[in-house]
Amino acid sequence: IHMERGDFAGARELLGAPTEPSWMIPEVIPAIMHGEILCRLGQPEAGLTLLEPWAVERAKDNPLDVDIAHSRALTGLCALSAGKRHDAERWATKAREAFAHQSAVSPWFKKPLIELEQRLGRK
């Protein structure tokens, strides 16, 4: 709820300190959340260390999965915050490609991609 309201400091307090993720459920969800929180709190390099490995490794299993597309868009937002526009554009493209293959995806999954594309000036 904190993250949906934009209260990333409150979300960080509830989650505690990030740990080294094994990229297996259930550890992966907190790692993604920590990565997004760090990015939103002005620590994009730290956030990318949690987001990028998951977005790369998990995509090997199913690159069109909506969870992976969502995480790729979050990774793109974080990259853009870190001043890595080229990387952000690459992540946006990968997320958009995955969503194009999915019908009836919840708007929640697409929300970070919409934000990323707006910040990139694509829409």
Disulfide bonds with the S-S distance in Angstrom:
Cys39-Cys78 1.57
